[in-house]
Amino acid sequence: MVAGNLCGTTLNGGPGQYGTVFSLKRPEEGGDWAETILHGFNDGPQGAGPSASVIFEADGDLYGTTAIATTRSALGNLFRIRPTDEMADGSVFSTLHTFTGDPDGASPSASLVFGKGGSIFSTTQEGGTGENCGYEGCGTVFEALP
């Protein structure tokens, strides 16, 4: 479980060497923090390089993004992790959106925020339909429903 724990991401490392989402449990009276890898990325369809923080929904689901292009048609992802007692890697991970560059953006790496009604908002660094920004695009502001 992740309730009450510190959670975050690593850009690299982990079982697949393409980043992780982790949980740190506070030590009991002077002990060591206990780390749990909630998900390890493998540079496949699920993405690679989560570089922004994760956010929690009221029911405990975590949301985040991967920023690194995984294939020529996948330029980052928005994902959800549903915590379970077992935390079996992959059994709780879902890709909610895959960015394609034009028109929806590429390389999302800013923190996510929840808006009214549960929508998720953030930005991408590249992609979109802007002009005079170089070949990578100007980036986008996006809204997604969980």
C-alpha positions in Angstrom: 0.0 0.0 0.0 1.2 3.5 -0.6 -1.1 5.5 1.7 1.0 7.6 4.0 4.2 6.8 2.1 6.4 9.1 0.0 6.1 8.3 -3.7 8.2 9.6 -6.7 9.8 8.7 -10.0 13.3 8.1 -11.3 14.2 9.0 -14.8 16.5 6.0 -15.2 17.4 2.8 -13.3 15.1 0.1 -12.0 14.5 -3.4 -13.3 14.2 -2.3 -17.0 16.7 0.5 -16.7 14.2 3.1 -18.1 13.0 4.6 -14.8 10.6 3.7 -12.0 7.7 4.8 -9.9 8.6 4.1 -6.2 7.2 4.3 -2.7 9.2 4.9 0.5 7.8 3.8 3.8 8.8 5.7 6.9 11.1 3.8 9.2 9.9 2.4 12.5 11.8 4.3 15.3 15.2 4.9 13.8 15.2 2.2 11.2 15.8 2.5 7.4 13.3 3.7 4.9 11.7 0.8 3.0 11.6 1.2 -0.8 9.1 -0.6 -3.0 9.2 -0.3 -6.8 5.6 0.2 -7.9 6.5 0.0 -11.5 9.7 -0.4 -13.6 9.6 0.9 -17.2 11.1 -1.1 -20.1 11.0 1.4 -23.0 8.2 -0.6 -24.6 4.6 0.6 -25.3 4.3 1.8 -21.7 7.0 4.4 -22.1 10.3 5.3 -20.5 11.8 8.1 -18.4 9.2 9.3 -16.0 10.6 12.7 -15.0 7.8 14.5 -13.2 6.2 13.8 -9.9 3.2 11.5 -9.5 -0.2 12.7 -8.2 -2.8 10.8 -6.1 -6.5 10.6 -6.8 -8.8 10.4 -3.7 -9.2 6.6 -4.2 -5.4 6.1 -4.0 -4.6 5.8 -7.7 -1.4 7.4 -8.9 -1.0 9.3 -12.1 2.1 10.3 -14.0 3.8 10.7 -17.3 6.7 9.2 -19.3 8.7 11.8 -21.2 10.9 9.9 -23.5 10.0 8.8 -26.9 9.5 5.0 -27.0 9.0 4.5 -30.7 8.5 6.8 -33.7 4.7 6.8 -33.1 4.8 7.0 -29.2 6.3 10.2 -27.8 5.5 9.8 -24.1 2.5 8.5 -22.1 0.0 9.4 -19.4 -0.3 6.5 -17.0 -2.2 5.3 -13.9 -1.0 2.9 -11.2 -3.7 1.2 -9.0 -2.0 0.2 -5.8 -2.8 -3.3 -4.4 -1.5 -5.1 -1.4 0.6 -7.3 -3.6 2.0 -4.5 -5.9 2.9 -7.0 -8.6 4.7 -5.1 -11.3 2.5 -4.7 -14.4 -0.7 -5.9 -12.8 -1.8 -2.4 -11.8 -0.3 -0.3 -14.6 -2.4 1.3 -17.3 -1.5 3.6 -20.2 -4.3 6.2 -20.4 -2.9 8.2 -23.4 0.0 8.0 -25.8 1.3 11.2 -27.2 2.0 11.4 -30.9 3.5 14.8 -31.5 1.1 16.5 -33.8 -1.5 17.6 -32.7 -1.4 16.4 -29.1 2.2 17.0 -28.1 5.3 15.1 -27.1 7.6 14.7 -24.1 5.2 15.5 -21.2 7.5 16.1 -18.2 5.7 18.8 -16.1 3.8 17.8 -13.0 0.1 16.9 -13.4 -2.7 18.7 -11.6 -6.3 17.7 -11.0 -9.0 20.1 -12.2 -12.7 20.4 -11.3 -14.5 17.2 -12.2 -11.4 15.0 -12.0 -9.8 16.1 -15.2 -6.0 15.9 -15.3 -4.0 18.9 -16.8 -0.4 19.4 -17.7 1.9 20.4 -20.6 4.2 18.8 -23.1 7.6 20.2 -24.1 7.3 19.5 -27.8 4.8 18.6 -30.5 1.5 20.4 -31.1 0.6 22.6 -34.0 2.5 25.8 -33.2 4.6 27.5 -35.8 8.2 29.0 -35.7 9.3 26.8 -32.8 11.7 24.6 -34.6 11.1 21.1 -35.9 10.0 19.7 -32.6 6.9 21.9 -32.2 6.0 24.3 -29.5 4.4 22.0 -27.0 0.8 21.8 -25.7 -1.4 22.1 -22.7 -3.5 19.0 -22.4 -6.6 17.8 -20.5 -7.3 14.1 -19.9 -10.0 12.2 -18.0 -8.8 9.4 -15.8 
